[in-house]
Structures are given as structure tokens and as C-alpha cells.
Amino acid sequence: MRDHSTLYVDLDAIGRNLRRIRSLAGDGCRVCAVVKADAYGLGARPIAKALVDAGADMIAVYSASQAEELVDAGIRAPMLILMPVRGIEPGGALHRLALAGRAHFVVHGPSHARDLAAVSDWIGCPLQVQVEVDTGMGRGGSLPEEAALALSFIAADRRLRLTGIFTHFSDSARDPHRTQSQMDAFDAFCRAHAPLIPDDVLVHAANSHAAMRDRRYRRTMVRPGLAWTGFIDGAADGESLEGVARWVSEIVHVKRVPAGFPVGYGSRWIAERATRLGIVPVGYADGYPVAAGDSSRRRVRVLARGGAESWEAPVVGTVSMDQFVIDISEIPSQHAHGDSSIGLEVEICGTDRDAANWMPRVAESVGAHAYELLCRIGPSVPRVHVGAGAGSPSVRVPGSDSPESADSSAPAPRSRIAAHARTA
């Protein structure tokens, strides 16, 4: 049984991106790599290992369960848990992490600080905590007045040890004035409450865009998430990071339709000429986004056998649940005549930032961003981790918590895309 599509994740590229981020951050600035939501759907276990191996000082997750998964996978880096935690399972992975002094809990206000102090009572050791100051995100953390009360409580309570203070920018990618305003508010808060903030406390504000673009936002730690994926523009040194994920499928059916023939639900696309069409067995059930109206502004890349040549092909008609249609009329006839194009590899989203199917460009075409598109790719799509850090290529099998090694003894599939993506 073959998979309809595969998401290839390059661990070596992730390592190179992390090292470049560290270089941009500069001496004395630590790096906390964010791997929320299973590393944005790319596989948190191997990616966290690749990031730590490349020099990440800390790993950030959203929930306690995400932290526990990484602990069970053998990740030994300190972990910042962003979600409010008010209880810990006795004897569990998070309990062990806290006892080892490697769990950092975010404090979201004075009442939450009291809850964490109570947790410390039965654990029998102080908890390491970081206070989030809400300077305009309106999400986690607390407004400056409440954050100040939390700092005072922590300073007076030996059950909690302050290890960090931070804020989060709401639009560092597009609004430098708002970002600077938030930075100014955070700096003012830190100055006003300096007696409550020990010198060894980590001070951080910069997420991916802020960290990559301007040193004035970096302080003593940065928190890259999208940056390590490479799907970001605008590095301060003018160099680009590497895209780390390619989503590929293949053509499984071809047909010719006459001029005037409609394609897809709603007949939103009508052939203006006799047209060769290719069917790609991926749809919105797999996480491929549905565009509003005509999808033909979106393009994929079709590769010749062996990959020596490639051509862009527009997506035509409405994306269906389990398939979409591409116009392959421009592909040379020796590659697209009759059934000869069946099995050609289709790169749905790629790593070439100049191509039409560059991941952020595909996301933008449907009013989304690269984070969202990555997280949308469903669990039925195998994630294949490649590179020196992966050892033997591994496949995360749908319905399983652990990867399986690819079956290198199995017969080679017709298309290169499934070469390491066979599942039971």
C-alpha cells in the first residue's frame, strides 16, 4: 500500500538554520527554539533533537503533555512551558523534569504564581518560573500591574525561583512601530521593577521576525519558531534561511478536456482551450487549502523522471476533499502524452523561495501564513525525516506515537516520492 503524499523534513537544514540564528543573535544571547504543536506538524521529537544538537539552549512547548513527550524521547534540554500549568502528575515525565531543574513554568499572573507555589509544596523542591508581561498581545501573561504583583510574590516566596521575564510581539513581521512600542513598554517595566529581577534572569522578547531583523529586540534570549523552518524573509544580514520541508505527491490520472469544459465543484474554472489535466490525490482532507474562487493563481512543480527538468503547473478548479487538478498542457508531450505523465512527481509545496510553490507563497494565496499551512497538513501524510541527523530515514506512521524505519528492502515504488514512505 502506497501513501498518496509525503512531507520530507530536512534535519540538516534545520541545524544549519539554528546555527545561523545563533550567529545573528550574537555573543551572550541564548536561543530558545519553539516546537509547539508537534513542531508545527513536522515532528517534534527528531526536530527538537536536531535543534539541541545544533546549539539550542532551551526548547519551548505549549503544554505539559508536549514537554512530557520530549522528555520521554530523551531530550535533555531545559524546557519552557508556555501554557498555564496548575498541576503535575506525580511520577510523570514533567515531575521528573521539574525535579531535575529543567522545567521552566510561565507565570500568567499573581493567582497563577500562588497555584505554582502550591505545586512546589508536594513536589518538594522550588519551581523555576518565568513571568510573561502582556504589552499588547492580549493572550497569555498578565498586564504590567498584575505582572508586578506576580514578581513581588515570587521574590518573597522561596518555593518559586525567577529564571526569566518576557513579552510577546503581536506583529513583528509587519508592524515595526507597534513592535517598538511593545519593546519600549517591556523595557520600561523591567527598569521599574529591576530590584525584583536578579541579574541572572533571562530577558527575552524577540520571536522569529524580530530576532532575525533587528538586534535591538534580542536582549539575553530569542525565541525562534518559524525561523528554524526557514519559511521567513528579511534576515538582518541579507542572507536567507533554508526551507526545511517539501510536500510531494504524484500524478495518478491524466485526461484531455475540450475548450469550454468545466473543472471542479461550482464550475469555477472553464478550459479556454483543449487542455491536458493531471489528477493529484491530495485534497483538503490532507490539509491542502481550498482557495477562494479560481485556484489557478496557485502553482505546483512537476518533475521529470530523474528530476533533471521541472515545470510549473497551475491548480485549476476547486480543490476537492481528496484530490486536486492541475493543467499539464505546457509540459512537453514526451513527458505528458497519454499515460506517460502518470507517476510524475508533483511538488505541492517546496523550499525554493523563488518558485511559485514556495511554502509561504502558497499560504499567502489563501490568506494564511506558513505556520498555519504546516499545521494543517494532516496526520495521514507521513513525515519523512532526512539528513545525517535522521540516521535511517524514518516515517511517522498514522495512528502511532513513534516513527518506524523505512523498509529499504521493499521494491522501489514507481515514483521517487514514496521511496522512504512505505507504511504497513
Secondary structure, DSSP 8 states (H G I E B T S, - for coil): ---S-EEEEEHHHHHHHHHHHHHHH-TT-EEEEE-HHHHHHT-HHHHHHHHHHTT-SEEEESSHHHHHHHHHTT--S-EEE-S------TTSHHHHHHHTT-EEEEE-SHHHHHHHHHHHHHHTS-EEEEEEB-SS--SSSB-HHHHHHHHHHHHH-TTEEEEEEE---S-TTT-HHHHHHHHHHHHHHHHHTGGGS-TTSEEE---HHHHHH-GGG-TTEE--SHHHHT-----TTS------EEEEEE--EEEEE-TT-EESGGG-EE-SS-EEEEEES--GGGT----SS--TT-EEEEE-TTSS-EEEEEEES---SS-EEEE-TTS-HHHHSGGGGTT-EEEEEBS-TTSTTBHHHHHHHTT--HHHHHHHS-TTS-EEEESGGGSS-EEE-TT-SSEEE--TTS---SSGGGTT----
